[in-house]
C-alpha cells in the first residue's frame, strides 16, 4: 500500500493530500530513510513522522484497504511520541 494511503486509512493523518504534502517535504521516514508519498509500506515497517513540535514513531501491524474509525488504531502501534519545546524567538 502507498504511504499516503496508509496514513489516511489508519487516520494518523486525516487527509491523503495532507499526507502526500508532509511526505514530499521530507518529514516522514520509513525504516530510517526519507519516504515519498508513493513509497510502499508493509507490515513490520517503522514510520517516523515529524509534525511541528511532535515526533511520532509507529510500527505497522496491519494493512487493510478500508477500516472503521474505531478499528483504525489496530493498524499500527505507537512506539514513541516526543514533544519538543518551542525555541525562544530571541
C-alpha positions as CSV (number, residue, x, y, z in Angstrom):
1,X,0.0,0.0,0.0
2,X,1.2,3.5,-0.7
3,X,2.4,5.5,2.3
4,X,0.0,8.4,1.8
5,X,-3.0,6.0,1.6
6,X,-1.9,4.1,4.7
7,X,-1.6,7.3,6.7
8,X,-5.2,8.3,5.6
9,X,-6.8,4.8,6.2
10,X,-5.1,4.5,9.6
11,X,-6.1,8.0,10.4
12,X,-2.7,9.1,11.5
13,X,-3.2,12.0,9.1
14,X,-6.8,12.8,8.3
15,X,-6.5,13.6,4.5
16,X,-4.5,11.9,1.8
17,X,-3.5,15.2,0.2
18,X,-2.0,16.4,3.6
19,X,-0.2,13.1,4.0
20,X,1.3,13.5,0.5
21,X,2.4,17.0,1.2
22,X,4.0,16.1,4.5
23,X,5.9,13.1,2.9
24,X,7.0,15.2,-0.1
25,X,8.5,17.7,2.3
26,X,10.8,15.0,3.7
27,X,9.2,14.9,7.2
28,X,8.4,11.2,7.1
29,X,11.0,8.4,7.5
30,X,10.3,4.8,6.5
31,X,12.8,2.4,8.2
32,X,15.3,5.2,8.6
33,X,15.1,6.6,5.1
34,X,13.3,9.6,3.9
35,X,10.0,8.4,2.4
36,X,8.0,9.7,-0.6
37,X,4.2,9.6,-0.6
38,X,4.4,6.9,-3.2
39,X,6.7,4.6,-1.1
40,X,5.3,1.2,-0.5
41,X,4.7,0.2,3.2
42,X,4.3,-3.3,4.6
43,X,3.6,-5.0,7.9
44,X,6.6,-4.5,10.3
45,X,7.8,-1.2,8.8
46,X,8.6,1.6,11.1
47,X,7.5,5.2,10.4
48,X,8.8,8.3,12.0
49,X,6.6,11.4,11.4
50,X,7.6,14.9,12.2
51,X,4.7,17.3,12.9
52,X,5.8,20.7,14.1
53,X,6.7,20.2,17.7
54,X,5.8,16.5,17.8
55,X,7.7,13.4,16.5
56,X,5.7,10.2,16.3
57,X,7.2,6.8,15.8
58,X,4.9,3.9,14.8
59,X,5.2,0.3,13.7
60,X,2.8,-1.0,11.1
61,X,0.9,-4.0,12.4
62,X,-1.8,-4.5,9.8
63,X,-2.7,-3.2,6.3
64,X,-6.3,-3.0,5.1
65,X,-7.9,-1.1,2.3
66,X,-10.6,0.4,4.4
67,X,-11.4,0.5,8.1
68,X,-13.8,1.9,10.6
69,X,-12.7,4.8,12.8
70,X,-12.7,2.6,15.9
71,X,-10.5,-0.1,14.2
72,X,-8.0,2.3,12.6
73,X,-5.6,2.3,15.6
74,X,-5.3,-1.5,15.2
75,X,-3.3,-0.9,12.1
76,X,-0.3,0.5,14.0
77,X,1.5,0.5,17.4
78,X,2.9,3.8,18.7
79,X,6.5,3.1,19.7
80,X,7.4,6.7,20.8
81,X,5.7,10.1,20.9
82,X,8.1,13.0,21.7
83,X,7.1,16.7,22.1
84,X,9.8,19.3,21.6
85,X,9.7,22.6,23.3
86,X,9.5,25.7,21.0
87,X,12.7,27.6,20.9
88,X,12.6,31.2,22.0
89,X,12.5,33.8,19.2
90,X,15.3,35.9,20.7
